[in-house]
Amino acid sequence: MTTARVTQLNLIAFKSFRDEVLPLSAMTLLIGRNSSGKSNALDGLEVLARLAEGEDLIDALDGRRREIGAVRGGSEGCAPHGLNDFTLGCIVELDDEPYEYRVRIEVRPDIRIIAESLHGYGVAAASGARSYGPIFETRRAGAPGLGIEAEIHNGKRGTNPPSRFRDSRLILTQIPLVVSGSNRAERSVISAVTTVQSALRGIFHFDPIPHLMRDFAKGRDVELRRTGENLSPALRNLQTSDPGAFKRIEELVRLIADDGVREISFFNSELGDVMLALQEARGADRKSVERTPAREMSDGLLRFIGIATALLSPQNGLDIDAAVSTTASTDRPQPSSGVLIVLEELENGLHPSQAHRVLQLVRESSMIAGTSVLITTHSPALLDAAEGSLNSNIIVCHRDQQTGHSRLTRITDLPGYAIALAEGSLGAAVTTGKLSDLEPEPSDYAEFQRLLGLG
């Protein structure tokens, strides 16, 4: 089955960004100094993921009805300084065909959609010919409270007639409710909007909180939540659903803990609650076995087990609902939704010597069909482990010295990249500031080749 994946985030006017692009590969590393804008970029993904669920803007962004609360800074914090609105977009790919989505949201005086569009491949109603163009796009926004008009591709000659939508939630999520799918042009519209919506809903920002992972959790709560609070039942479920992945986690825990860990086991309460435990060999002869419950484990180890579980879980093992139901059939097979797992500061709580093992785990996850991983890191050891072709997937977030805006640049496009590698490790070059806060310049590897004796 084909898979729809978010392959690019467009930060058009969002927080500290202006017209910047974050490319998203199967595995992407985002690095940069504190306050460079890394978290702002991740917030952009979070905003799109929340809005794609179909909630009203104020509920999704300000957390009015959400247990996890508002996005960082709330809706008003999404607008760049001096502006009353923000604009985000993305590219979703399906079978190498791009769908380009964009939305502009006003946050003052009212929170509402003022522009939204989706471009992709539509189908002519009569001939069935496919062509790239607008799937839908809004007209100029009117006064608040009157809704917003959008022209939807109908596959016929002439101008598409407008339809009126609520301006308090994404039109992307409203179209499947009003387009009947009575002909192939309408079905192509439904296919396009559901493809983008499900890919966005597949963004899983995992932020494990160790103290929440130490208690018993309900045994039936098996879809891993974003805080990792139900790690124990999720991991026990993985033991049954994917024994190979569970054994891989056990193997990694043995290497990380380095304390005679034999296996992962579980405590069970009379009420069906579950708590993770480790079977550990003790004593000089290592013949005595003790069980260490989650409440006695270190923060770093619990966080690592949570990350490993998130990365190696099948798509239905995470607390996301990327499926989008529609009432109309389409003319092409419906794609499965890709999952984009977002991890901040992957190295937290781990010794630098474990960097290569952690990065290998991320690599393994990115090889699972339909899974992409975006991580942020400050770890020189982790960067040193990201050798070879992976360097092109390292994105540096830095501030423009003149405007103060955040910028995103592939590390391979930064001046001094080739010489820095010739002189030492990538981690050392970043740590010493050789590859930070610099403007990109055209690639010129002549000096690098000279140092290698090739020029």
Secondary structure, DSSP 8 states (H G I E B T S, - for coil): --EEEEEEEEEEEETTEEEEEEE--SEEEEE--TTSSHHHHHHHHHHHHHHTTT--HHHHHH-TT-TT---TTTTGGGS-TT-SEEEEEEEEEETTEEEEEEEEEE-SSS-EEEEEEEEEEEE-TTT--EEEEEEEEE----STTS-EEEEE--SSSS---EEEE-SSS-HHHHHHHH----SHHHHHHHHHHHHHHHHHHTEEEE---GGGSSS-EETT--SB-TT-TTHHHHHHHHHHH-HHHHHHHHHHHHHHH-S-EEEEEEEE-TTSEEEEEEEEEESTTS-EEEEEEGGGS-HHHHHHHHHHHHHHS-GGGBS-------SS--SS---EE-EEEEESSTTTTS-GGGHHHHHHHHHHHHTSTTEEEEEE---HHHHHHS-GGGGGGEEEEEE-TTT--EEEEEGGGSTTHHHHHHHS-HHHHHHTTTTSS--------HHHHHHTT--
